[in-house]
Amino acid sequence: MEVDKGVPIPEARKKYPYREMSVGDSFFVDSGGIQNVCNQNYRMGKKLGMSFIARKENGGVRVWRTA
């Protein structure tokens, strides 16, 4: 087995902008299925005390903050 040196650490996974959203704001996710996005919406909604809704749109998923 070889040891590689100087290989950069990849960027952190891109996170959705839940914390910056106001009621009525939305963002578009062009990758990942609606179930994955809905699961993330649920987890972050519980954590932040917010509500989100997601709908399929143009080959991706759009998420709105509802409360």
LOFI-497013 format. One record per residue (C-alpha): residue in three letters; x, y, z. Coordinates in pm, 1 decimal, decimal comma. Each point is the difference from the previous one (the first is absolute). Layout:
! LOFI-497013
+-----+----------+----------+----------+
|   r |     east |    north |       up |
+-----+----------+----------+----------+
| ALA |        X |        Y |        Z |
...
+-----+----------+----------+----------+
This chain:
! LOFI-497013
+-----+----------+----------+----------+
|   r |     east |    north |       up |
+-----+----------+----------+----------+
| MET |      0,0 |      0,0 |      0,0 |
| GLU |    134,1 |    343,5 |    -94,3 |
| VAL |     -9,7 |    315,2 |    208,5 |
| ASP |   -103,9 |    308,1 |   -198,3 |
| LYS |    128,1 |    340,8 |    104,1 |
| GLY |   -131,8 |    341,0 |    -93,0 |
| VAL |   -353,6 |   -112,4 |    -88,6 |
| PRO |   -237,4 |    284,5 |     97,5 |
| ILE |   -302,9 |    -67,6 |    218,5 |
| PRO |   -321,6 |     35,7 |   -202,6 |
| GLU |   -237,7 |    286,8 |     70,7 |
| ALA |   -267,6 |    -66,8 |    261,0 |
| ARG |   -335,9 |   -109,7 |   -133,3 |
| LYS |   -207,7 |    288,7 |   -114,4 |
| LYS |   -268,4 |     78,6 |    251,6 |
| TYR |   -338,3 |    143,7 |    -69,1 |
| PRO |    -57,0 |    362,5 |    112,2 |
| TYR |   -265,8 |    -74,7 |    263,7 |
| ARG |    133,6 |    245,3 |    257,7 |
| GLU |     -3,7 |    294,9 |   -242,7 |
| MET |   -360,0 |    -53,0 |   -111,5 |
| SER |   -303,2 |    211,1 |     89,0 |
| VAL |   -359,1 |   -118,6 |    -37,7 |
| GLY |    -79,5 |    -15,0 |   -374,1 |
| ASP |    364,1 |    -37,4 |   -111,4 |
| SER |     98,9 |   -301,5 |   -209,3 |
| PHE |    301,7 |   -175,0 |   -147,4 |
| PHE |     43,8 |   -250,9 |   -282,2 |
| VAL |    181,5 |   -334,3 |     34,1 |
| ASP |    105,2 |   -141,7 |   -335,9 |
| SER |    138,0 |   -329,1 |    132,8 |
| GLY |   -139,5 |   -255,6 |    238,4 |
| GLY |   -349,0 |   -138,8 |     24,2 |
| ILE |   -298,6 |    162,0 |    162,2 |
| GLN |      5,1 |   -255,1 |    284,5 |
| ASN |    357,0 |     96,2 |     96,1 |
| VAL |    -90,6 |    369,7 |     -7,1 |
| CYS |   -316,2 |    -58,1 |    205,0 |
| ASN |    199,2 |   -194,1 |    260,7 |
| GLN |    246,6 |    287,4 |     28,5 |
| ASN |   -288,4 |    250,3 |     18,7 |
| TYR |   -149,8 |   -196,0 |    289,1 |
| ARG |    326,4 |    -25,4 |    194,5 |
| MET |     91,6 |    366,2 |    -43,6 |
| GLY |   -356,0 |    112,9 |     66,6 |
| LYS |      4,2 |   -178,2 |    336,8 |
| LYS |    345,5 |    135,5 |     81,7 |
| LEU |    -76,5 |    361,3 |    -96,5 |
| GLY |   -369,4 |     16,5 |     93,7 |
| MET |    -99,7 |     71,3 |   -361,4 |
| SER |   -224,2 |   -170,5 |   -258,1 |
| PHE |     87,6 |    -81,4 |   -360,2 |
| ILE |   -182,0 |   -148,4 |   -297,5 |
| ALA |    151,7 |   -150,8 |   -315,7 |
| ARG |   -139,6 |    -55,1 |   -348,9 |
| LYS |    146,8 |   -150,7 |   -316,7 |
| GLU |     84,8 |    267,8 |   -255,7 |
| ASN |    191,6 |     -3,3 |   -331,2 |
| GLY |    192,8 |   -321,0 |     69,1 |
| GLY |     87,7 |     97,8 |    356,6 |
| VAL |   -165,2 |     96,6 |    325,8 |
| ARG |   -101,2 |    344,2 |    127,1 |
| VAL |    -20,5 |     60,3 |    376,0 |
| TRP |   -202,0 |    279,5 |    160,9 |
| ARG |      4,4 |    117,0 |    360,0 |
| THR |   -360,6 |      3,9 |    119,4 |
| ALA |     36,6 |     96,4 |    367,3 |
+-----+----------+----------+----------+
